[in-house]
Amino acid sequence: MSERRVVTDSQAEFDQLQKKLVPLWKSIERFNQDPQTILVVPSMSIDAIGSGAVMQAYEERFLFLLLLLRQPRARLIYVTSQTILPSIIDYYLDLLPGVIPSHARQRLFLLSPLDGSVRPLSDKLLARPRLIQRIRSLIMDPDRAHLVPFNTTNREKELALRLGIPMYGADPKFFPLGTKSGCRKIFLEENVPHPLGYENLGSKEDLIEAIAQMRAKKPSIKQVLVKLNEGVSGEGNAVI
């Protein structure tokens, strides 16, 4: 089978999985009594993360999702590269209104590959079939489950395919539209007001030329803000 055929087939399979989000939406958007399993994999594909400790801190930013356990029939699987301190989990469970923390804890499943490297968490899971199987065993009904990633790349897409559950996020094929340049392109096409600037710059020469053109259009400009196309959390910004 050709590589193109494989890609096409996997895309069709992913599209079918994503359709499961439609009937699930009622359960996702509001408090309810519906049985459901939420799999949280806060994997990040960001070059700026330079240590496992920083990676772990980012992965724990989604712990607010533990508040979903106030729904009495919800099960939540939370995966991190390394184990989370029990005191941190206790803190979040104590915030649950009208729920006995010990009862919520019975519906919370914490998993970890015990890998402190800076590789994206999804890569760590995809390299461990037994851990993926463990996750699958905790999903009571794949038709009532969904994956919650931090950002959506082909890694998370592949993870959703292996688990047989939809991903609560945009298809990675739309990734270019979420970049700084992609957003400016959409704004321009849809006549959305946005600051003067240039996109898709790939070199120092491109940057110099863009600044020159901006100053030609607006001579009062004294400084410009340069952003990395795929930067997040304020990383990669510079003022010139």
Secondary structure, 3 states (H helix, E strand, C coil): CCHHHHHHHHHHHHHHHHCCHHHHHHHHHCCCCCCEEEEEECCCCCCCCCCHHHHHHHHHHHHHHHHHHHCCCEEEEEECCCCCCHHHHHHHHCCCCCCCHHHHHCCEEEECCCCCCCCCHHHHHHCCHHHHHHHHHHCCCHHHEEEEECCCCHHHHHHHHHHCCCECCCCHHHHHHHCHHHHHHHHHHCCCCCCCCCCCCCCHHHHHHHHHHHHHHCCCCCCCEEECCCCCCCCCEEEC
